[in-house]
Amino acid sequence: MIGGGIAGLAAAARMREERPEAEIVVLEGSPRIGGKLQLAEVGGVTVDVGAEAMLNRRPEGVALAHTSGLGAAVVHPATTAAQLWNRSELVAMPRTLMGIPIDLRQLAETGVISKPGMARAAMDAVLPATSLDGRDTSIGALVEERFGREVVDRLVEPLLGGVYAGHAREISARAAVPQVVALLDRDRSLAKAAAQATAGPISDLPVFAGIAGGMGRLPAAVAAASGARIELDTTARALARRPGGGWTVVVGSADEPRLLQADAVIVAVPARAAARLLSEVAPAAALELARIEYASVALVTMAFAERDFPAVHGSGFLVPPVEKRMIKASTFSFAKWDWVRQAGNGTLVMRCSLGRHRDEHQLQVSDEELVELALTDLADAIGLSVRPVDHQVQRWGGGLPQYAVGHLDRIATVRAEVGRLPGLAVCGAAYDGLGIPACIASAHLAVASLLDDLPGAAPR
Ligand SMILES: Cc1cc2nc3c(=O)[nH]c(=O)nc-3n(C[C@H](O)[C@H](O)[C@H](O)COP(=O)(O)OP(=O)(O)OC[C@H]3O[C@@H](n4cnc5c(N)ncnc54)[C@H](O)[C@@H]3O)c2cc1C
């Protein structure tokens, strides 16, 4: 495996299940495994400073926690009641699917959308059906066509900002809300399609899960369960096919390269790094991967003395860009996760995220300035008037892939070319979804695609 993030580690664990006798090696370029899953101590409390939750309504993340020995630590948020910063005050988040309203009556009650905006949104029920005819479009364009601009600006943008750190008018509708797009032909109302996509028997399950002690515990547990040999500080620089079958991976410096031989290789690194590795062996795939843009974000995690902290509601809030604030989301980690509150024992830990695709310049200030910017916005949002007892700033440069319009076709092109090369597969956040369960699913797909190419496979 090249890449020791959750995708590479999940691939190693799945390969161990499929081939118990295999020698599995994970090459990780940095000094630690886990990629975007990372823990740090803030105010004496060890918390996540990267991904902090996983979807519970698809099975892969929670299942991996169980098979890695962390089943007993799987927890669900104490509250998921999020709020929205709307016209300078916090209001209850309307019910939506990625910002697509599900219930216009409830949306009207929240007061998030103006009266003229609601009148325009109601046209969703009567406008002629939107047919994509197999095309892709941006989720912003789709929602604007059905509900008007205000719904995009005030609902879709903050939701997409939270998940992709991206922009509604650039992110692919087919990638971001495939279940809604699939239903578009059945009913002309997008609100009805979104409602249908969220209904069904599984909707009784909590939407999210986490791990007591932090999602950042998962990588080490998965690595241990995989029995893989982990090589840290080992950046893969090039890939070459061996004449007799199998692969050579070049690691080490240009002056002192080291060649590793493998029957099969899974490339589980971000798109640009994958593009570099594939440029010789799968040039068309490399070209497509190189075109995937990434957003940079920063997380400011702060610890406060409980007695100083104002009363807050719910798990946190999202901020639409039209509000022209610096933070795009804030999570009251102490309220969302019981384990964070308990570990704090009188210290409350919370975090703010800043940065969107192409707004990287906003992050080009010192850590201290980012903390000040977060505090200014928190003062206006929740009336916070005290300083944190401790803080930590985690920058995730190029942290989140942007699924632009046409993303699914792009990935199909990548997989088609890589799939023609025996013993090679790709997985990770750039492909089928950037959430943790989607990354794990892509790892499972990568392993399944290789099994026939490994020694001992039944002849085809
Ligand atoms: C701030 C933030 C918050 C998030 N929050 C959530 C959340 O709450 N829930 C959720 O589901 N998802 C969340 N995500 C998304 C999710 O965490 C990531 O999409 C996912 O962890 C990516 O996993 P990965 O293995 O594909 O990639 P990565 O985590 O990027 O791992 C790739 C690894 O490959 C290594 N590498 C790169 N190049 C090479 C090379 N040439 N050779 C060897 N190693 C190399 C890197 O050092 C890295 O360790 C969040 C993401 C960010 C940035």
The ligand as an SDF file (V2000), in Angstrom:
LIG
                    3D

 53 58  0  0  0  0  0  0  0  0999 V2000
  -10.0230   18.9720    8.5250 C   0  0  0  0  0  0  0  0  0  0  0  0
  -10.7450   17.7570    8.0040 C   0  0  0  0  0  0  0  0  0  0  0  0
  -11.8530   17.2770    8.7000 C   0  0  0  0  0  0  0  0  0  0  0  0
  -12.5260   16.1610    8.2400 C   0  0  0  0  0  0  0  0  0  0  0  0
  -13.5820   15.6790    8.9520 N   0  0  0  0  0  0  0  0  0  0  0  0
  -14.1840   14.5420    8.5700 C   0  0  0  0  0  0  0  0  0  0  0  0
  -15.1710   13.9440    9.3910 C   0  0  0  0  0  0  0  0  0  0  0  0
  -15.4830   14.4270   10.4820 O   0  0  0  0  0  0  0  0  0  0  0  0
  -15.7500   12.7890    8.9550 N   0  0  0  0  0  0  0  0  0  0  0  0
  -15.3750   12.2010    7.7760 C   0  0  0  0  0  0  0  0  0  0  0  0
  -15.9420   11.1500    7.4280 O   0  0  0  0  0  0  0  0  0  0  0  0
  -14.4040   12.7230    6.9990 N   0  0  0  0  0  0  0  0  0  0  0  0
  -13.8070   13.8710    7.3730 C   0  0  0  0  0  0  0  0  0  0  0  0
  -12.8070   14.3960    6.5970 N   0  0  0  0  0  0  0  0  0  0  0  0
  -12.4170   13.7030    5.3680 C   0  0  0  0  0  0  0  0  0  0  0  0
  -11.5890   12.4640    5.6660 C   0  0  0  0  0  0  0  0  0  0  0  0
  -10.9310   12.6020    6.8810 O   0  0  0  0  0  0  0  0  0  0  0  0
  -10.5520   12.2480    4.5760 C   0  0  0  0  0  0  0  0  0  0  0  0
  -11.1410   12.3500    3.3020 O   0  0  0  0  0  0  0  0  0  0  0  0
   -9.8950   10.8670    4.7070 C   0  0  0  0  0  0  0  0  0  0  0  0
   -9.3800   10.6860    6.0030 O   0  0  0  0  0  0  0  0  0  0  0  0
   -8.8220   10.7180    3.6510 C   0  0  0  0  0  0  0  0  0  0  0  0
   -8.1830    9.4680    3.8180 O   0  0  0  0  0  0  0  0  0  0  0  0
   -7.1440    8.9550    2.7240 P   0  0  0  0  0  0  0  0  0  0  0  0
   -6.5200    7.7370    3.2660 O   0  0  0  0  0  0  0  0  0  0  0  0
   -7.8060    8.8890    1.3950 O   0  0  0  0  0  0  0  0  0  0  0  0
   -6.0960   10.1310    2.5660 O   0  0  0  0  0  0  0  0  0  0  0  0
   -5.1020   10.8150    3.6080 P   0  0  0  0  0  0  0  0  0  0  0  0
   -5.6860   10.8700    4.9510 O   0  0  0  0  0  0  0  0  0  0  0  0
   -4.6930   12.0770    2.9380 O   0  0  0  0  0  0  0  0  0  0  0  0
   -3.8720    9.8190    3.6610 O   0  0  0  0  0  0  0  0  0  0  0  0
   -2.9470    9.7280    2.6140 C   0  0  0  0  0  0  0  0  0  0  0  0
   -1.5930    9.4070    3.2080 C   0  0  0  0  0  0  0  0  0  0  0  0
   -0.6720    9.2010    2.1380 O   0  0  0  0  0  0  0  0  0  0  0  0
    0.5540    9.7810    2.5160 C   0  0  0  0  0  0  0  0  0  0  0  0
    1.2890   10.0270    1.2600 N   0  0  0  0  0  0  0  0  0  0  0  0
    1.0690   10.9920    0.3340 C   0  0  0  0  0  0  0  0  0  0  0  0
    1.9170   10.8350   -0.7060 N   0  0  0  0  0  0  0  0  0  0  0  0
    2.6790    9.7550   -0.4400 C   0  0  0  0  0  0  0  0  0  0  0  0
    3.7140    9.0640   -1.1440 C   0  0  0  0  0  0  0  0  0  0  0  0
    4.1220    9.4700   -2.3560 N   0  0  0  0  0  0  0  0  0  0  0  0
    4.2740    7.9790   -0.5500 N   0  0  0  0  0  0  0  0  0  0  0  0
    3.8580    7.5430    0.6610 C   0  0  0  0  0  0  0  0  0  0  0  0
    2.8750    8.1570    1.3700 N   0  0  0  0  0  0  0  0  0  0  0  0
    2.2890    9.2330    0.8130 C   0  0  0  0  0  0  0  0  0  0  0  0
    0.1880   11.0200    3.2960 C   0  0  0  0  0  0  0  0  0  0  0  0
    1.2460   11.4250    4.1370 O   0  0  0  0  0  0  0  0  0  0  0  0
   -1.0280   10.5240    4.0680 C   0  0  0  0  0  0  0  0  0  0  0  0
   -0.6800   10.0070    5.3320 O   0  0  0  0  0  0  0  0  0  0  0  0
  -12.1010   15.5150    7.0450 C   0  0  0  0  0  0  0  0  0  0  0  0
  -10.9890   16.0020    6.3460 C   0  0  0  0  0  0  0  0  0  0  0  0
  -10.3090   17.1130    6.8080 C   0  0  0  0  0  0  0  0  0  0  0  0
   -9.1070   17.6150    6.0640 C   0  0  0  0  0  0  0  0  0  0  0  0
  1  2  1  0
  2  3  1  0
  2 52  2  0
  3  4  2  0
  4  5  1  0
  4 50  1  0
  5  6  2  0
  6  7  1  0
  6 13  1  0
  7  8  2  0
  7  9  1  0
  9 10  1  0
 10 11  2  0
 10 12  1  0
 12 13  2  0
 13 14  1  0
 14 15  1  0
 14 50  1  0
 15 16  1  0
 16 17  1  0
 16 18  1  0
 18 19  1  0
 18 20  1  0
 20 21  1  0
 20 22  1  0
 22 23  1  0
 23 24  1  0
 24 25  2  0
 24 26  1  0
 24 27  1  0
 27 28  1  0
 28 29  2  0
 28 30  1  0
 28 31  1  0
 31 32  1  0
 32 33  1  0
 33 34  1  0
 33 48  1  0
 34 35  1  0
 35 36  1  0
 35 46  1  0
 36 37  1  0
 36 45  1  0
 37 38  2  0
 38 39  1  0
 39 40  1  0
 39 45  2  0
 40 41  1  0
 40 42  2  0
 42 43  1  0
 43 44  2  0
 44 45  1  0
 46 47  1  0
 46 48  1  0
 48 49  1  0
 50 51  2  0
 51 52  1  0
 52 53  1  0
M  END
$$$$
